[in-house]
Each structure stands twice: as structure tokens, then as C-alpha cells.
């Protein structure tokens, strides 16, 4: 298992990134603008426009995730991704607090209720979310420390999480999307102690590949190298588009 990804690593330092977009506030997967989770006010009612709007958003997102998963060989995960969104607790809450395609309905539900019942159900039923991978750590409890700790995610779910983040950025940002946005969103919304350090290293590494080399090269790496169990590649230099986000992000 010492194979080097020379086919991929060649030319990294000579590839500073392709984007020239500004850091002005634009919609992203987290909220109406990058780094914000403030949901839009909602009356909490079920209406036809919310119903069909939410169906359209979910269908588009699942289609984009499936396309990505198929390209890296995760066919079953692509087909079954986010099916829990059609369960009653997730579907009807998302319709009630639909954000008109600008951000997740979970944000609107949090504004109205102080928490998102839909999200609590979703993360418990979908293994591609790092929040799913927490458990009671006996050794931490013995030391008198907070016992709930993150667990390292299997690579196939980290890869699905990558596809999920790319698809969410495309779904919510629409024409504003570039290959740099998923990494910028990740940097702004650092998971901290909630994500296992190795999982964070692997996810960020793939997001950096996407940021610098683009989607095709990123997907080739995931399929031909990462999912086959080879060691993760060395750190990738950020593109000029994402580098300012790293410098300004909280430590």
C-alpha cells in the first residue's frame, strides 16, 4: 500500500487555481450567504408552492449526488442518498420551512423552533454526515472528560459526504457555483472537535484537490486512489480563490 499518486501529484505547485471570483457574499450550502446559518422567516404553513419547490430542490440535489457517486463507483449510495428526506418528519418540516432554494429548510426550522427536528432525524439515518459518527468514549469518561467523541468515518461515506457537499453548493448557489466554493464553505464552517481528525484530513484533502485541479481530477483521485485504500495524498496548496478564507478563518 505504498503506491504514490504521481499521476495526480505532478504539477500541483504549478497549478495555482482557475477561479477569479471575488469573496463578496454569495449564497452557499450553509445559508443565504457564506458562513451564515440564519434562516429566512417562514409562516410554517404547507402550501403548493413550498411543496413543489422543496420537491424540485431535493430531486435536483439527489440527482447531482447520484451523478457524482456513479462517477466514483458508489452506485448504491448514489441511488439511496438522502432517501430519509421523504420520511414524514423530514419531508413535511422541510416543506413548512422551505427556504425557496436559497438554503436548507433546517435553518428556517431552527429560527422558528430553536432546533431542527428534521436535521436530528436526518443525521441519525444518513451515514455520510460526520455528525452521525459520534459515540460514548469510555476512556474519556474515566478521565472525567466529556465522553461524546467523534469516530473515524469509513472512506466510502467520506466520499459520499464530498459528493453531498459539492451537490449542495451547486443546488443552492446555482450560477454562482465554482469549484472553489465547497472548500470555502468547509473552511468557514469548520467542524472542530465534532469531526474525527483523520476524517477532517481526508475530506479537506479532497476538497483542496477540487479547489486546485477541478472536478474531473478530484473524482479520478477519489475513485482510483482514495476508495482503493491507498494512503491519503500530501497537502495541496490552496488556490488564490480559497487562500484568503484559510487566513481569515477562526482557529
C-alpha positions, 0 to 999 in steps of 0.5 A: 500500500505504498503506491504514490499518486504521481499521476495526480501529484505532478504539477500541483505547485504549478497549478495555482487555481482557475477561479477569479471570483471575488469573496463578496457574499454569495449564497452557499450550502450553509445559508443565504450567504457564506458562513451564515446559518440564519434562516429566512422567516417562514409562516410554517404553513404547507402550501403548493408552492413550498411543496413543489419547490422543496420537491424540485430542490431535493430531486435536483440535489439527489440527482447531482449526488447520484451523478457524482457517486456513479462517477466514483463507483458508489452506485448504491449510495448514489441511488439511496442518498438522502432517501430519509428526506421523504420520511414524514418528519423530514419531508413535511418540516422541510416543506413548512420551512422551505427556504425557496432554494436559497438554503436548507429548510433546517435553518428556517426550522431552527429560527422558528423552533430553536432546533431542527427536528428534521436535521436530528432525524436526518443525521441519525439515518444518513451515514455520510454526515460526520455528525452521525459518527459520534459515540460514548468514549469510555476512556474519556469518561474515566478521565472525567472528560466529556465522553461524546467523541467523534469516530473515524468515518469509513472512506466510502461515506467520506466520499459520499459526504464530498459528493453531498457537499459539492451537490449542495453548493451547486443546488443552492448557489446555482450560477454562482457555483465554482469549484472553489466554493465547497472548500470555502464553505468547509473552511468557514464552517469548520467542524472542530472537535465534532469531526474525527481528525483523520476524517477532517484530513481526508475530506479537506484533502479532497476538497483542496484537490477540487479547489486546485485541479477541478472536478474531473481530477478530484473524482479520478483521485477519489475513485482510483486512489482514495476508495482503493485504500491507498494512503491519503495524498500530501497537502495541496496548496490552496488556490488564490480563490480559497487562500484568503478564507484559510487566513481569515478563518477562526482557529 
